[in-house]
Amino acid sequence: MSDNIFCYLIQFCYASSMEKQNKNQEEKFEKVHIPKVKVNILTPEQDTNRIIEFCLHKNPSIDFRATVYNRHPELKKMVEGVEDEKKFSELCKKYVFDFKEKNKKIIELAKESFQIAFEEVCEKIITILTKDFETTVPNGVKEIKANISINPICPRWLDNWQYNVFYKFSSDIVKEVSIHEIIHFLYFRKWKEVFPDSERKNFDAMYPEWILSEILVHTIINNNKALQEIIKNEKTDVYIPWRAIRLDGKKLPEYFAPFYIEHEDGKISFADFLKKSWEAYNKNKLAIEESIIKK
């Protein structure tokens, strides 16, 4: 057998093997479980609790109060100088109940608009991310819920696949927030597969695993071409107080980007991307955390 024929056979066998592997992978993700999407409106009590949570005490890393009061200047006037927790909570409750009643129609219209925006992209987002992350949505997750809130801060709840969206967001911003939060749901599912000894509490603020996730979510969005198409090539960024941090002269999402691009180019798995990112985070732990975790 000539060397040319031998090389051709090797290439043919390799190509056939890769084709079969890719076909199996495609079949796996064609059957991905897609939960229903549901948009709810938070009750006045729920909104009150969220606003009290973010405004009663100053967060040492991110002062969420400024964001809330920027959208609700009348609330700021009502609670300014109030140090008693019970009084603060009572004033917040009065403000929230009155505000939601006055803006009831606007909030209900937002629900209709957000449901349409959510349904437009949810299946696409999940299909892109499950394939990219090499994981699946748990079969037990029947719904992903987006809760409309008058609070401009949008927390998420990993255990029941819920997150909040601000009632004044545009449909485009709702899509961006949905990508961000669904990334978190699938990201931590994959993280637990890669790092099985991780504790659940470490997936919330202000643990290192949470900090890294809040960086990498932007690395992923900004470098995944399919996601960029959905949000019209808009680039996202970390929390404003974190944007001044530099590692080797690069902003945080950009510093980790080469690892993700390696994955996107097919050179490493998503699991390896997480491993490389975690290693790099720990290498730069002091530089990152001294700016983020302020006592």
C-alpha positions as a Markdown table, in Angstrom:
| # | Residue | x | y | z |
|---|---|---|---|---|
| 1 | Met | 0.0 | 0.0 | 0.0 |
| 2 | Ser | 1.4 | 3.4 | -1.0 |
| 3 | Asp | 1.9 | 6.1 | 1.6 |
| 4 | Asn | -0.6 | 8.3 | -0.1 |
| 5 | Ile | -3.4 | 5.7 | 0.0 |
| 6 | Phe | -2.5 | 4.9 | 3.7 |
| 7 | Cys | -2.8 | 8.6 | 4.6 |
| 8 | Tyr | -6.1 | 8.9 | 2.7 |
| 9 | Leu | -7.5 | 5.9 | 4.6 |
| 10 | Ile | -6.4 | 7.4 | 8.0 |
| 11 | Gln | -8.0 | 10.7 | 7.1 |
| 12 | Phe | -11.2 | 9.0 | 5.9 |
| 13 | Cys | -11.5 | 6.9 | 9.1 |
| 14 | Tyr | -10.9 | 10.0 | 11.2 |
| 15 | Ala | -13.4 | 12.0 | 9.3 |
| 16 | Ser | -16.0 | 9.2 | 9.6 |
| 17 | Ser | -15.4 | 8.9 | 13.3 |
| 18 | Met | -15.8 | 12.7 | 13.8 |
| 19 | Glu | -18.9 | 12.7 | 11.6 |
| 20 | Lys | -20.5 | 9.9 | 13.8 |
| 21 | Gln | -19.4 | 11.7 | 17.0 |
| 22 | Asn | -20.9 | 15.0 | 15.8 |
| 23 | Lys | -24.1 | 13.2 | 14.7 |
| 24 | Asn | -24.5 | 11.6 | 18.1 |
| 25 | Gln | -23.9 | 14.9 | 19.8 |
| 26 | Glu | -26.5 | 16.6 | 17.6 |
| 27 | Glu | -29.0 | 13.9 | 18.3 |
| 28 | Lys | -28.4 | 14.4 | 22.0 |
| 29 | Phe | -29.1 | 18.1 | 21.9 |
| 30 | Glu | -32.0 | 17.7 | 19.5 |
| 31 | Lys | -33.8 | 16.0 | 22.3 |
| 32 | Val | -33.0 | 18.7 | 24.9 |
| 33 | His | -35.7 | 19.4 | 27.4 |
| 34 | Ile | -37.2 | 22.8 | 26.9 |
| 35 | Pro | -39.2 | 24.1 | 29.9 |
| 36 | Lys | -42.3 | 26.3 | 29.5 |
| 37 | Val | -41.8 | 30.0 | 29.9 |
| 38 | Lys | -44.0 | 32.0 | 32.3 |
| 39 | Val | -44.0 | 35.7 | 33.2 |
| 40 | Asn | -45.6 | 36.6 | 36.5 |
| 41 | Ile | -46.1 | 39.9 | 38.3 |
| 42 | Leu | -44.7 | 40.0 | 41.9 |
| 43 | Thr | -47.2 | 40.8 | 44.6 |
| 44 | Pro | -46.8 | 44.1 | 46.5 |
| 45 | Glu | -45.6 | 42.0 | 49.5 |
| 46 | Gln | -42.9 | 40.3 | 47.4 |
| 47 | Asp | -41.7 | 43.6 | 45.9 |
| 48 | Thr | -41.7 | 45.2 | 49.3 |
| 49 | Asn | -39.5 | 42.4 | 50.7 |
| 50 | Arg | -37.0 | 42.7 | 47.8 |
| 51 | Ile | -36.7 | 46.4 | 48.1 |
| 52 | Ile | -36.2 | 46.2 | 51.9 |
| 53 | Glu | -33.6 | 43.5 | 51.3 |
| 54 | Phe | -31.5 | 45.7 | 49.0 |
| 55 | Cys | -32.1 | 49.1 | 50.7 |
| 56 | Leu | -32.1 | 48.5 | 54.4 |
| 57 | His | -28.4 | 47.8 | 54.7 |
| 58 | Lys | -25.6 | 48.9 | 52.5 |
| 59 | Asn | -23.9 | 46.1 | 50.7 |
| 60 | Pro | -20.1 | 46.4 | 51.2 |
| 61 | Ser | -19.3 | 45.5 | 47.6 |
| 62 | Ile | -22.1 | 46.9 | 45.6 |
| 63 | Asp | -24.4 | 49.7 | 46.9 |
| 64 | Phe | -27.7 | 48.5 | 45.4 |
| 65 | Arg | -29.5 | 51.3 | 47.2 |
| 66 | Ala | -28.3 | 53.9 | 44.6 |
| 67 | Thr | -29.8 | 51.9 | 41.8 |
| 68 | Val | -33.1 | 51.5 | 43.5 |
| 69 | Tyr | -33.4 | 55.1 | 44.6 |
| 70 | Asn | -32.4 | 56.3 | 41.1 |
| 71 | Arg | -35.6 | 54.7 | 39.8 |
| 72 | His | -37.6 | 55.6 | 43.0 |
| 73 | Pro | -36.6 | 59.1 | 44.1 |
| 74 | Glu | -39.8 | 59.5 | 46.1 |
| 75 | Leu | -39.0 | 56.4 | 48.1 |
| 76 | Lys | -35.5 | 57.8 | 48.9 |
| 77 | Lys | -37.2 | 61.0 | 50.3 |
| 78 | Met | -39.6 | 58.9 | 52.4 |
| 79 | Val | -36.9 | 56.8 | 54.1 |
| 80 | Glu | -34.0 | 59.3 | 54.2 |
| 81 | Gly | -32.6 | 59.4 | 57.7 |
| 82 | Val | -34.8 | 56.6 | 59.0 |
| 83 | Glu | -32.7 | 54.1 | 61.0 |
| 84 | Asp | -35.4 | 52.1 | 62.8 |
| 85 | Glu | -35.8 | 48.9 | 60.8 |
| 86 | Lys | -39.5 | 48.6 | 61.6 |
| 87 | Lys | -40.3 | 52.2 | 60.5 |
| 88 | Phe | -38.1 | 51.8 | 57.4 |
| 89 | Ser | -40.1 | 48.6 | 56.4 |
| 90 | Glu | -43.4 | 50.3 | 57.0 |
| 91 | Leu | -42.5 | 53.2 | 54.8 |
| 92 | Cys | -41.3 | 50.9 | 52.1 |
| 93 | Lys | -44.5 | 48.9 | 52.2 |
| 94 | Lys | -46.6 | 52.0 | 51.9 |
| 95 | Tyr | -44.6 | 53.3 | 49.0 |
| 96 | Val | -44.6 | 50.0 | 47.1 |
| 97 | Phe | -48.4 | 49.3 | 47.6 |
| 98 | Asp | -49.2 | 52.9 | 46.4 |
| 99 | Phe | -46.8 | 52.8 | 43.5 |
| 100 | Lys | -48.0 | 49.4 | 42.2 |
| 101 | Glu | -51.6 | 50.5 | 42.3 |
| 102 | Lys | -50.9 | 53.7 | 40.4 |
| 103 | Asn | -48.8 | 51.9 | 37.8 |
| 104 | Lys | -51.0 | 48.7 | 37.6 |
| 105 | Lys | -51.9 | 49.1 | 33.9 |
| 106 | Ile | -48.3 | 49.8 | 32.8 |
| 107 | Ile | -47.1 | 46.7 | 34.8 |
| 108 | Glu | -49.8 | 44.5 | 33.2 |
| 109 | Leu | -48.8 | 45.7 | 29.7 |
| 110 | Ala | -45.2 | 44.9 | 30.5 |
| 111 | Lys | -46.2 | 41.4 | 31.4 |
| 112 | Glu | -47.8 | 40.9 | 28.0 |
| 113 | Ser | -44.8 | 42.3 | 26.2 |
| 114 | Phe | -42.2 | 40.4 | 28.2 |
| 115 | Gln | -44.1 | 37.1 | 27.7 |
| 116 | Ile | -43.8 | 37.6 | 23.9 |
| 117 | Ala | -40.1 | 38.5 | 24.1 |
| 118 | Phe | -39.4 | 35.6 | 26.4 |
| 119 | Glu | -41.1 | 33.1 | 24.2 |
| 120 | Glu | -39.3 | 34.4 | 21.1 |
| 121 | Val | -35.9 | 33.5 | 22.5 |
| 122 | Cys | -36.2 | 31.0 | 25.4 |
| 123 | Glu | -36.0 | 27.8 | 23.3 |
| 124 | Lys | -33.2 | 29.3 | 21.2 |
| 125 | Ile | -31.2 | 30.3 | 24.3 |
| 126 | Ile | -31.5 | 27.0 | 25.9 |
| 127 | Thr | -30.6 | 25.1 | 22.8 |
| 128 | Ile | -27.5 | 27.2 | 22.3 |
| 129 | Leu | -26.4 | 27.0 | 25.9 |
| 130 | Thr | -27.0 | 23.3 | 26.5 |
| 131 | Lys | -25.0 | 22.4 | 23.4 |
| 132 | Asp | -22.3 | 24.9 | 24.3 |
| 133 | Phe | -22.1 | 23.9 | 28.0 |
| 134 | Glu | -22.4 | 20.2 | 27.2 |
| 135 | Thr | -25.2 | 19.8 | 29.7 |
| 136 | Thr | -29.0 | 19.6 | 29.9 |
| 137 | Val | -31.9 | 21.2 | 31.7 |
| 138 | Pro | -33.1 | 18.9 | 34.5 |
| 139 | Asn | -36.3 | 17.1 | 33.5 |
| 140 | Gly | -37.8 | 18.2 | 36.8 |
| 141 | Val | -37.7 | 21.8 | 35.7 |
| 142 | Lys | -41.1 | 22.3 | 34.1 |
| 143 | Glu | -41.0 | 26.2 | 34.0 |
| 144 | Ile | -38.7 | 29.1 | 33.9 |
| 145 | Lys | -40.3 | 32.0 | 35.6 |
| 146 | Ala | -39.5 | 35.7 | 35.0 |
| 147 | Asn | -41.1 | 37.8 | 37.7 |
| 148 | Ile | -41.9 | 41.4 | 36.9 |
| 149 | Ser | -40.8 | 43.7 | 39.7 |
| 150 | Ile | -40.7 | 47.5 | 40.4 |
| 151 | Asn | -37.2 | 46.8 | 41.8 |
| 152 | Pro | -34.5 | 47.5 | 39.2 |
| 153 | Ile | -32.2 | 44.9 | 40.8 |
| 154 | Cys | -32.8 | 41.5 | 39.2 |
| 155 | Pro | -31.9 | 38.7 | 41.5 |
| 156 | Arg | -32.2 | 35.0 | 40.5 |
| 157 | Trp | -33.0 | 31.8 | 42.3 |
| 158 | Leu | -31.0 | 28.9 | 41.1 |
| 159 | Asp | -33.0 | 26.2 | 42.8 |
| 160 | Asn | -36.3 | 26.9 | 41.2 |
| 161 | Trp | -35.2 | 28.6 | 38.0 |
| 162 | Gln | -36.7 | 32.0 | 38.6 |
| 163 | Tyr | -35.5 | 35.5 | 38.2 |
| 164 | Asn | -36.8 | 39.1 | 38.4 |
| 165 | Val | -37.1 | 41.6 | 35.6 |
| 166 | Phe | -37.7 | 45.4 | 36.0 |
| 167 | Tyr | -41.1 | 46.4 | 34.7 |
| 168 | Lys | -39.6 | 49.3 | 32.6 |
| 169 | Phe | -37.1 | 47.2 | 30.7 |
| 170 | Ser | -37.4 | 47.2 | 26.9 |
| 171 | Ser | -38.0 | 43.8 | 25.2 |
| 172 | Asp | -34.4 | 43.8 | 24.1 |
| 173 | Ile | -33.2 | 44.2 | 27.6 |
| 174 | Val | -35.6 | 41.4 | 28.8 |
| 175 | Lys | -33.9 | 39.1 | 26.2 |
| 176 | Glu | -30.5 | 40.1 | 27.5 |
| 177 | Val | -31.4 | 39.5 | 31.1 |
| 178 | Ser | -33.0 | 36.2 | 30.2 |
| 179 | Ile | -29.7 | 35.1 | 28.5 |
| 180 | His | -27.8 | 36.2 | 31.6 |
| 181 | Glu | -29.9 | 34.3 | 34.0 |
| 182 | Ile | -30.4 | 31.1 | 32.0 |
| 183 | Ile | -26.6 | 31.1 | 31.7 |
| 184 | His | -26.4 | 31.1 | 35.5 |
| 185 | Phe | -28.9 | 28.2 | 35.8 |
| 186 | Leu | -27.0 | 26.0 | 33.3 |
| 187 | Tyr | -23.5 | 27.2 | 34.3 |
| 188 | Phe | -23.9 | 26.1 | 37.9 |
| 189 | Arg | -25.5 | 22.8 | 36.8 |
| 190 | Lys | -22.3 | 22.2 | 34.7 |
| 191 | Trp | -20.1 | 23.6 | 37.5 |
| 192 | Lys | -21.5 | 21.0 | 39.9 |
| 193 | Glu | -20.7 | 18.2 | 37.4 |
| 194 | Val | -17.1 | 19.5 | 37.0 |
| 195 | Phe | -16.6 | 20.3 | 40.7 |
| 196 | Pro | -18.9 | 17.9 | 42.5 |
| 197 | Asp | -17.5 | 18.9 | 46.0 |
| 198 | Ser | -18.7 | 22.5 | 45.6 |
| 199 | Glu | -21.1 | 23.6 | 48.2 |
| 200 | Arg | -24.5 | 25.1 | 47.1 |
| 201 | Lys | -24.1 | 28.2 | 49.3 |
| 202 | Asn | -21.0 | 29.1 | 47.3 |
| 203 | Phe | -23.1 | 29.8 | 44.2 |
| 204 | Asp | -24.5 | 33.0 | 45.9 |
| 205 | Ala | -22.9 | 36.3 | 46.8 |
| 206 | Met | -20.2 | 36.9 | 47.8 |
| 207 | Tyr | -18.4 | 33.6 | 47.5 |
| 208 | Pro | -15.5 | 33.2 | 44.9 |
| 209 | Glu | -17.6 | 30.8 | 42.8 |
| 210 | Trp | -20.4 | 33.4 | 42.5 |
| 211 | Ile | -17.9 | 36.2 | 41.7 |
| 212 | Leu | -16.3 | 34.1 | 38.9 |
| 213 | Ser | -19.8 | 33.3 | 37.5 |
| 214 | Glu | -20.7 | 37.0 | 37.4 |
| 215 | Ile | -17.5 | 37.6 | 35.4 |
| 216 | Leu | -17.8 | 34.6 | 33.0 |
| 217 | Val | -21.4 | 35.3 | 32.2 |
| 218 | His | -20.2 | 38.4 | 30.3 |
| 219 | Thr | -17.2 | 36.5 | 28.8 |
| 220 | Ile | -19.7 | 34.0 | 27.4 |
| 221 | Ile | -22.3 | 36.5 | 26.1 |
| 222 | Asn | -19.7 | 38.7 | 24.5 |
| 223 | Asn | -17.9 | 35.9 | 22.7 |
| 224 | Asn | -20.7 | 33.5 | 21.7 |
| 225 | Lys | -21.7 | 34.4 | 18.2 |
| 226 | Ala | -25.2 | 32.9 | 18.4 |
| 227 | Leu | -26.0 | 34.8 | 21.6 |
| 228 | Gln | -24.6 | 38.0 | 20.1 |
| 229 | Glu | -27.1 | 37.6 | 17.2 |
| 230 | Ile | -30.0 | 37.5 | 19.7 |
| 231 | Ile | -28.9 | 40.7 | 21.5 |
| 232 | Lys | -27.9 | 42.5 | 18.2 |
| 233 | Asn | -24.1 | 42.4 | 19.0 |
| 234 | Glu | -24.4 | 44.4 | 22.2 |
| 235 | Lys | -21.6 | 43.9 | 24.6 |
| 236 | Thr | -22.4 | 43.4 | 28.3 |
| 237 | Asp | -20.2 | 44.1 | 31.3 |
| 238 | Val | -19.8 | 43.3 | 35.0 |
| 239 | Tyr | -21.2 | 45.4 | 37.9 |
| 240 | Ile | -20.1 | 49.0 | 37.6 |
| 241 | Pro | -17.8 | 49.0 | 40.7 |
| 242 | Trp | -15.9 | 46.0 | 39.2 |
| 243 | Arg | -15.2 | 47.6 | 35.9 |
| 244 | Ala | -12.1 | 49.4 | 37.0 |
| 245 | Ile | -10.4 | 46.1 | 38.0 |
| 246 | Arg | -7.6 | 45.1 | 35.6 |
| 247 | Leu | -5.7 | 41.8 | 35.3 |
| 248 | Asp | -2.7 | 42.0 | 33.1 |
| 249 | Gly | -4.1 | 45.3 | 31.8 |
| 250 | Lys | -7.4 | 43.7 | 30.8 |
| 251 | Lys | -11.0 | 44.1 | 32.1 |
| 252 | Leu | -12.3 | 41.1 | 33.9 |
| 253 | Pro | -14.5 | 39.5 | 31.2 |
| 254 | Glu | -11.7 | 40.1 | 28.6 |
| 255 | Tyr | -9.0 | 38.5 | 30.8 |
| 256 | Phe | -10.9 | 35.2 | 30.8 |
| 257 | Ala | -12.0 | 35.4 | 27.1 |
| 258 | Pro | -9.0 | 33.5 | 25.6 |
| 259 | Phe | -10.1 | 30.4 | 27.6 |
| 260 | Tyr | -13.7 | 30.6 | 26.3 |
| 261 | Ile | -12.5 | 31.3 | 22.7 |
| 262 | Glu | -10.4 | 28.1 | 22.9 |
| 263 | His | -13.6 | 26.3 | 23.8 |
| 264 | Glu | -15.6 | 28.0 | 21.0 |
| 265 | Asp | -12.9 | 27.0 | 18.5 |
| 266 | Gly | -13.3 | 23.4 | 19.6 |
| 267 | Lys | -9.9 | 23.1 | 21.2 |
| 268 | Ile | -11.1 | 22.4 | 24.7 |
| 269 | Ser | -14.4 | 21.3 | 26.3 |
| 270 | Phe | -16.6 | 23.6 | 28.4 |
| 271 | Ala | -15.5 | 21.7 | 31.4 |
| 272 | Asp | -11.9 | 22.5 | 30.6 |
| 273 | Phe | -12.9 | 26.2 | 30.1 |
| 274 | Leu | -14.3 | 26.2 | 33.7 |
| 275 | Lys | -11.2 | 24.5 | 35.1 |
| 276 | Lys | -8.9 | 26.9 | 33.3 |
| 277 | Ser | -11.0 | 29.9 | 34.5 |
| 278 | Trp | -11.1 | 28.7 | 38.1 |
| 279 | Glu | -7.3 | 28.1 | 38.1 |
| 280 | Ala | -6.8 | 31.7 | 36.7 |
| 281 | Tyr | -9.2 | 33.1 | 39.2 |
| 282 | Asn | -7.4 | 31.5 | 42.1 |
| 283 | Lys | -4.1 | 32.8 | 40.7 |
| 284 | Asn | -5.5 | 36.3 | 40.8 |
| 285 | Lys | -7.7 | 35.8 | 43.8 |
| 286 | Leu | -6.2 | 38.6 | 45.9 |
| 287 | Ala | -6.3 | 41.2 | 43.1 |
| 288 | Ile | -9.9 | 40.4 | 42.3 |
| 289 | Glu | -11.3 | 40.0 | 45.8 |
| 290 | Glu | -9.6 | 42.9 | 47.5 |
| 291 | Ser | -11.5 | 45.2 | 45.1 |
| 292 | Ile | -14.8 | 43.3 | 45.3 |
| 293 | Ile | -15.1 | 42.0 | 48.9 |
| 294 | Lys | -14.9 | 45.1 | 51.0 |
| 295 | Lys | -15.3 | 44.7 | 54.7 |
